[in-house]
Structure formats: C-alpha cells, structure tokens
C-alpha cells in the first residue's frame, strides 16, 4: 500500500481516472436531478444522496468482480451476423430505458403545469430510487469498463470512484437546483439524455460513437442557452428600469 501512495505514476493515474469518472458521471447527475425533481422538495436531497451513494457502491462492487465484467464482453449469441454479449444487452436495455424515460419526462413537461403537478404528486419515492438504480447500473458498467482499460490496480480504481462520487455529491445539488429553476435547461438536459440513450443502444450493437462529440455538442448548446438566459434577464431588468422612470417625474 505504501508503494502505491509514494508512486507518482499511481497519483497521475488516480487524478486522470477521477477526472474521467466525473466526466462520465455528468449524465448520471443530470438524470438523477431530473428524477428527484418530481419528488416533494423535502425528499429530493435524500433521494439524490441515495442515488449517488448507490452508484458508488455499485461501481466498487463491479470492480471487485472484474473477471465477471471481462466475461461480459464474450458474445452470447449472434443476430444478423452481429455478436451480442452480456455487456451489449445491458447497454441496449439501458439505452432503451433512458430514451423512454427522457421522452416521458419531455411529454410531462410539455403537458403544462397542471399535469406536471399531478405527476409530481403521483411520483413514489421507491419508484424513483428503482429507476435511479437501473441507470446507475448502465452508467457504472460503462464507466468501469473504461477504467479497466486505463488502470491495472484495483485500489486506484476504487479510490478514484470514491473521490469522483464525493465530488458529484458536492455539485449535484446546485446542478439539480439550476436544472429545476430553468425549464429550458431542463428540456436541453432531457434532449441530451435521449442522445445518450441512443449512443448506448449503438454501443450495444458495436457501433462506437465518440462521446467527446456528444459532450461537446451538449456543452456548446448549454453555453448558448446560458447566454440566452443572461440576455432575457437583462431585458427584464431594462423593462423594469423603464417602468420606474415615469413615476420619478
């Protein structure tokens, strides 16, 4: 253990893997934030912590059974000449679930405030947690397979997972609050999750889509929307200022 702590290579691998886990965890944070937004306000923070905590334990558990993870890559059967493995099945099922859930949330958002309030009232805490667990499994599997290709030492992987989830817990609440307070950002996030779901399905059929393109498109769209939000706020402030001027004379 001491040689790991004193090794510069181990610290570089830890920092790199932690950063990678954070990047791969962004879509997980967004999904959890959108799900818990349908719960009563006094349950949201608790559900958010449970969701991220389960993600951490799930990833550590998967790391401890690496031989099983590696075995998932072996083809189980063939469809139209395409080998389908256990990992592929999990990615396809998770992608379909993500597309379905994100599309349902978009539908609820478009229905209007009255329908949204009914959906929030009907949201059950346990149902939200189960949905978080399903997506946690998909994102964790994808994350761990990536980690295995980067680092050989399981101890470094576990430390990086714990550090990244701890940082996610710090940022999850402000991200969730920001998404909840801005309907356009929430719609953008849901659209992003639909794209992520499609990418997972494509990965399940061995059609690799570089996630860098997806994240870049999302970051660019988010930047444009943040500029729009700032512009709308300035417009509102200017109108309020103009409305006060006649009363001063």
N, C-alpha and C positions, 0 to 999 in steps of 0.2 A: 504493500500500500504506500509506503514511504517513497519508493522509487517513482511511483506514479505522480505523487504530489511534487516531487522535485524535478520532474521531466518537463522541459519547455515544450516538447512535441505534444505531450498529453494536454497541457493547458491550451495550446493552439487548437488541438482537436476539440477540446471541450468548448472553447469560445465559438468555433466555427459551427459545431453541431447545435449549440444553444441558439445561435442566430438562425440556423436553418429550421429548427423546431418552431421558433417564433414565427417565421415567415409561413411555414406550413400550417401553423395554428390560427392564422388570421381568419380563414374561412370558418373554422370551428367556433371562434369567438363570435363572429357575426351571426352564425346560425343560432347559437345559444342565446345571444342577446335578443334576437327576433322571437324565439320561442318563449322566453321568460317574460317578454313584453305583454303576453296575453294573460299572464297571471296577475292576481292582486298585487299592488305595489309593495305590501309588507312581506310578500313571499319571493319577490324577484331576486334579491341579493342572495338569499339562502339557496334558491334553485341554481343560481349562477355558480356559486361556490361548489355545490354538489356536482354540477355538470363538469366543471374543470377538474375537480378532485377525482372524479371517476375516470376522466381522460388520462390523468397522470397514472393512476393505479393500473389502468388497462394497458398503457404503454409499457410500464415496468413489468407487468405480467407477461406481455408478449416478448419482451427482451429476455426473460428468464426461460422461455421455451423457444429459443431461436431455431433449434433443429426442426420443430414443427412448422415454424414460419418458412424456413427454407424449403421444406417439403411441400408447402402450398403452391410453389411455383411449378411443380411437376404436373403435366397435363393429366386430367381425369378422363376426358372424352374429347371427341372431335366433332365439330359442327361445320359442314361445308368446307372441310379441309383445314379448319382453324382449331388448333388445340385449346381447350378451355381448362384452366387449372382452378384449384380452390380459391386462390387469390383473385382470379378473374371473376369468379362467381360472386365473391364478396363485393368487389368493386362495382360490378354491374348492378347488383341488388341495391347497394348503397347509392349509386348514381341515380337509379330509377326513383328511389325513395326521396332523394334530395330534390330532384326535378318536380316530383309530385307535391312534396310539402311546400316548396317555394312557390309553385304555381297556385296552390291553395291559398297561401298567405297573400299573394298578389290579388287573387279573387276577392278575399275578405276585405283587403284594403280598398279596392275599387267599389265595393258594395256601399260604402258610406259609413258614417259614424254610428248610426243606429245598429247596423248589422255587426259592426266591429265590437260594440259594447256587449251585444248578445254573445258573440264568440268568446269574448274575454270572460263573461260570466260562466260560460259552459266549459271553459278550459279547466281540466283537472290537473292538480299538481303531479300526481303519479304518472299521468299520460305524458306530460311534458318531459319528465325525467326519463321515461322509457324511450321517447323519441331522441333525446339527447344521447342516450346510451347507444342507440343504433348508429347515429352519425359519428359518435366518438370511436366506435369500433372501426368504421371505414377509414376515418382520418388517421387513426392510430396505426392501422396496418400499413397504410401508405407511408406514414412518417417513419416507422420502424424499418421497413424495407429499404428506405433511403439511407437511414442511419447505418444499417449493416454494411452498406456499400462504401461508407466513408471511414468508419472506425472499427477496429478489431476488439478493443477492450470493452466488455460489457459494463464495467464500473463507470467508465467515462460516459457511456450512453445513458446510464441511469441518472448520473449526476446532471447531465445536460437536460434530460427530460424534466427532472425536479426543478431545476433553475428556470427553464422556459415556462413551465406551468405556473411557477410562483410569479414570474413577471406578467404572465397573462392575467392572473388574478388581480394584479395591481391595476392593469389597464382595462380590464373587462367592463368594470362599472362605468367609467367615463365614456367608453366606446358605446356601450349599451344605451346610456342616457342620451348621448348625442344622436344615435340612430333613432331612438324613440321620439326625440323632440323635433326631428326634421323628417317629415313624411317623404320628401323627395330623396333624401339619403337612404331611407328605409327601402324605397322602391328600387333604388340603384343597387343596394345590397342584395335584395331578393333576386334581381336580374343576374347579378354576379353569381349567386348560388345556383341558379339554373344552369349557367355556363359551366360551373364547376361540376355539377351533376352530369352534364353531357360529356365533359372531359373524362370523368371517372368511367362512364359507360364505354367510351372509346378506348380507354386504357384496358378495360376488361376484355376487349376484343383485339388487344395488342396493336392498337393504333395510337402511337405515342404522340401526344400534343404537348410541346414545351410549355410548362406552366408559367415560365417567365413572360410569355406573350399575354397570357390571361391576366397575370398580376399587373403588368404594365398598362394594359387597357383599362383595368379597374382603377389603378392609381391616377391615370390621366382623366378618366371620367369623374372621379372624386374631386380632383383639383378643379375641373371646370365647374362642378356643382358648388364647391365651396366659394368660388368666385361669384357665382350667381347668387348664393345666399348673402354674401357680403354686399353685392350690388343692390339686392332687394332691401336690405337693412338700411343702406344709405338713402335709398329712395323714400322709405317710410320716414326716416328722420328728417329728410328735406321737406316732406309734406307737412309733418308736424310743426316744423320751424315756420313754414309759410303760413300755416293756420293760426299761429300765435301772433304774427306780425300785425294784422288788422286790429286786434284787441289792444295793442300797445298805444294806438293813437287816440 
